[in-house]
Amino acid sequence: MAENEMPDMGHARNGRWQEWRDSIIGQGSVSEIANEGVRCLARTFKNLQQLFENENGVPLREVLNAATGDGGNFDDIMRRSRYGRDYLQMFACPLNHGLDDRTVVENVLSFTVDRFLDQIREDAVGVTFDDAKTFREFGLKVKDRMIDGIQNLSAQLADAPDRSLRMPGQSQAEKEQLFRNGVDDSSRSTSDE
C-alpha cells in the first residue's frame, strides 16, 4: 500500500522534513541546510512521481499539461487522485497557467520549501531565532543557496517527467556527518526515496 505525501510537518511520512527542521533549529550552516533541503525535495518529488503514476493513474506529464494550459483538466485529475492532492493543488495554481513546464515545476518546488519553512518558523522563533523577521531572513538565505538544486530538479522533472528523478549527491563532509550521527546512507529504506 502506498503512503501519501503531504506538505505537513506533522505527517508521519515527513521524517525527512523533520530532520531538516532539526538542522535549522540546531543552527547548521546555510550551505548544509540548503543541500539537505534539496535532498528533501528530491525524495518527496521522486515519491510523488510514483504516487501520481502508479496509484492515481495520472502521470506527471498530464499534471504539467493541465498546469500550463496545454491540455488536461485539473477537476478530472483531482477526481482521479487519491494521493498527493495538496501537491496537485500547487500545480493547479492559476499563476502557473501559461508558463513553461520547468517554471511550473520550479514554482511548485519553491512553494513546497516555503510551506515547510512556514511550519518550521513556528518552532524556531524564540528558540534559535529571536523573531519572525530574523527567521525569514535566514530562510531567504537558505532558499537562495537552494536555487541551483531546485533548478536542476525542475529540469529533470519537466524534461523527462516519466523518468525517475535522480537524487542529488552528498559531499564527503555530509556523508561523514551522517556516519557520525549513526545514519548509514546505504542502509536507508528505499521507501523514503
Contacts in CASP RR format, 6 or more apart in sequence:
PFRMAT RR
TARGET T0000
AUTHOR 0000-0000-0000
METHOD contacts of the structure
MODEL  1
MAENEMPDMGHARNGRWQEWRDSIIGQGSVSEIANEGVRCLARTFKNLQQ
LFENENGVPLREVLNAATGDGGNFDDIMRRSRYGRDYLQMFACPLNHGLD
DRTVVENVLSFTVDRFLDQIREDAVGVTFDDAKTFREFGLKVKDRMIDGI
QNLSAQLADAPDRSLRMPGQSQAEKEQLFRNGVDDSSRSTSDE
2 50 0 8 1.000
2 51 0 8 1.000
2 54 0 8 1.000
2 55 0 8 1.000
2 83 0 8 1.000
3 12 0 8 1.000
3 13 0 8 1.000
3 191 0 8 1.000
4 11 0 8 1.000
4 13 0 8 1.000
4 51 0 8 1.000
4 82 0 8 1.000
4 83 0 8 1.000
4 84 0 8 1.000
5 13 0 8 1.000
5 44 0 8 1.000
5 47 0 8 1.000
5 48 0 8 1.000
5 51 0 8 1.000
5 83 0 8 1.000
5 84 0 8 1.000
5 86 0 8 1.000
5 87 0 8 1.000
6 13 0 8 1.000
6 14 0 8 1.000
6 84 0 8 1.000
6 86 0 8 1.000
7 86 0 8 1.000
7 87 0 8 1.000
7 90 0 8 1.000
7 112 0 8 1.000
7 115 0 8 1.000
7 116 0 8 1.000
8 14 0 8 1.000
8 86 0 8 1.000
8 119 0 8 1.000
9 17 0 8 1.000
9 18 0 8 1.000
9 21 0 8 1.000
9 116 0 8 1.000
9 119 0 8 1.000
9 120 0 8 1.000
10 18 0 8 1.000
15 192 0 8 1.000
16 39 0 8 1.000
16 40 0 8 1.000
16 43 0 8 1.000
16 44 0 8 1.000
16 192 0 8 1.000
17 40 0 8 1.000
17 44 0 8 1.000
17 116 0 8 1.000
19 36 0 8 1.000
19 40 0 8 1.000
20 33 0 8 1.000
20 36 0 8 1.000
20 37 0 8 1.000
20 40 0 8 1.000
20 116 0 8 1.000
20 120 0 8 1.000
21 116 0 8 1.000
21 119 0 8 1.000
21 120 0 8 1.000
21 123 0 8 1.000
21 124 0 8 1.000
23 32 0 8 1.000
23 33 0 8 1.000
23 36 0 8 1.000
24 33 0 8 1.000
24 120 0 8 1.000
24 124 0 8 1.000
24 128 0 8 1.000
24 138 0 8 1.000
24 142 0 8 1.000
25 120 0 8 1.000
25 123 0 8 1.000
25 124 0 8 1.000
25 127 0 8 1.000
25 128 0 8 1.000
26 128 0 8 1.000
27 128 0 8 1.000
30 138 0 8 1.000
30 141 0 8 1.000
30 142 0 8 1.000
30 145 0 8 1.000
31 145 0 8 1.000
32 174 0 8 1.000
32 177 0 8 1.000
33 142 0 8 1.000
33 145 0 8 1.000
34 142 0 8 1.000
34 143 0 8 1.000
34 145 0 8 1.000
34 146 0 8 1.000
35 168 0 8 1.000
35 170 0 8 1.000
35 171 0 8 1.000
35 174 0 8 1.000
36 174 0 8 1.000
37 113 0 8 1.000
37 142 0 8 1.000
37 146 0 8 1.000
38 146 0 8 1.000
38 149 0 8 1.000
38 150 0 8 1.000
38 153 0 8 1.000
38 168 0 8 1.000
39 167 0 8 1.000
39 168 0 8 1.000
39 169 0 8 1.000
39 170 0 8 1.000
40 116 0 8 1.000
41 109 0 8 1.000
41 112 0 8 1.000
41 113 0 8 1.000
41 150 0 8 1.000
41 153 0 8 1.000
42 153 0 8 1.000
42 165 0 8 1.000
42 166 0 8 1.000
42 167 0 8 1.000
42 168 0 8 1.000
43 167 0 8 1.000
43 192 0 8 1.000
43 193 0 8 1.000
44 112 0 8 1.000
45 109 0 8 1.000
45 153 0 8 1.000
45 157 0 8 1.000
45 165 0 8 1.000
46 164 0 8 1.000
46 165 0 8 1.000
46 167 0 8 1.000
46 193 0 8 1.000
47 192 0 8 1.000
47 193 0 8 1.000
48 60 0 8 1.000
48 84 0 8 1.000
48 87 0 8 1.000
49 60 0 8 1.000
49 157 0 8 1.000
49 161 0 8 1.000
49 164 0 8 1.000
49 165 0 8 1.000
50 164 0 8 1.000
51 83 0 8 1.000
51 84 0 8 1.000
52 58 0 8 1.000
52 59 0 8 1.000
52 60 0 8 1.000
52 63 0 8 1.000
52 81 0 8 1.000
52 83 0 8 1.000
52 84 0 8 1.000
52 88 0 8 1.000
53 59 0 8 1.000
53 60 0 8 1.000
53 162 0 8 1.000
55 82 0 8 1.000
55 83 0 8 1.000
56 77 0 8 1.000
56 80 0 8 1.000
56 81 0 8 1.000
56 82 0 8 1.000
56 83 0 8 1.000
56 84 0 8 1.000
57 80 0 8 1.000
57 81 0 8 1.000
58 77 0 8 1.000
58 80 0 8 1.000
58 81 0 8 1.000
59 161 0 8 1.000
59 162 0 8 1.000
60 157 0 8 1.000
60 161 0 8 1.000
60 162 0 8 1.000
61 161 0 8 1.000
61 162 0 8 1.000
62 72 0 8 1.000
62 77 0 8 1.000
63 77 0 8 1.000
63 88 0 8 1.000
63 91 0 8 1.000
64 70 0 8 1.000
64 91 0 8 1.000
64 101 0 8 1.000
64 104 0 8 1.000
64 105 0 8 1.000
64 158 0 8 1.000
64 161 0 8 1.000
65 71 0 8 1.000
65 72 0 8 1.000
66 72 0 8 1.000
66 73 0 8 1.000
66 74 0 8 1.000
66 77 0 8 1.000
66 91 0 8 1.000
66 92 0 8 1.000
67 74 0 8 1.000
67 91 0 8 1.000
67 92 0 8 1.000
67 93 0 8 1.000
67 96 0 8 1.000
67 97 0 8 1.000
67 99 0 8 1.000
67 104 0 8 1.000
68 96 0 8 1.000
68 97 0 8 1.000
68 98 0 8 1.000
68 99 0 8 1.000
68 100 0 8 1.000
68 101 0 8 1.000
68 104 0 8 1.000
69 97 0 8 1.000
69 98 0 8 1.000
74 88 0 8 1.000
74 91 0 8 1.000
74 92 0 8 1.000
77 88 0 8 1.000
77 92 0 8 1.000
78 85 0 8 1.000
78 88 0 8 1.000
78 89 0 8 1.000
78 92 0 8 1.000
81 88 0 8 1.000
87 108 0 8 1.000
87 112 0 8 1.000
90 107 0 8 1.000
90 108 0 8 1.000
90 111 0 8 1.000
90 112 0 8 1.000
91 104 0 8 1.000
91 108 0 8 1.000
93 107 0 8 1.000
93 111 0 8 1.000
95 107 0 8 1.000
96 103 0 8 1.000
96 104 0 8 1.000
96 107 0 8 1.000
96 108 0 8 1.000
99 107 0 8 1.000
100 158 0 8 1.000
101 158 0 8 1.000
101 159 0 8 1.000
101 161 0 8 1.000
102 151 0 8 1.000
102 154 0 8 1.000
102 155 0 8 1.000
102 158 0 8 1.000
102 159 0 8 1.000
103 154 0 8 1.000
104 158 0 8 1.000
105 153 0 8 1.000
105 154 0 8 1.000
105 157 0 8 1.000
105 158 0 8 1.000
106 150 0 8 1.000
106 151 0 8 1.000
106 154 0 8 1.000
109 150 0 8 1.000
109 153 0 8 1.000
109 154 0 8 1.000
110 143 0 8 1.000
110 150 0 8 1.000
113 143 0 8 1.000
113 146 0 8 1.000
113 150 0 8 1.000
114 143 0 8 1.000
117 139 0 8 1.000
117 142 0 8 1.000
117 143 0 8 1.000
121 129 0 8 1.000
121 132 0 8 1.000
121 135 0 8 1.000
121 136 0 8 1.000
124 135 0 8 1.000
125 131 0 8 1.000
125 132 0 8 1.000
125 134 0 8 1.000
125 135 0 8 1.000
129 135 0 8 1.000
129 138 0 8 1.000
149 168 0 8 1.000
152 168 0 8 1.000
153 165 0 8 1.000
153 168 0 8 1.000
156 163 0 8 1.000
156 165 0 8 1.000
156 166 0 8 1.000
157 165 0 8 1.000
167 193 0 8 1.000
170 178 0 8 1.000
170 185 0 8 1.000
175 185 0 8 1.000
178 184 0 8 1.000
178 185 0 8 1.000
END
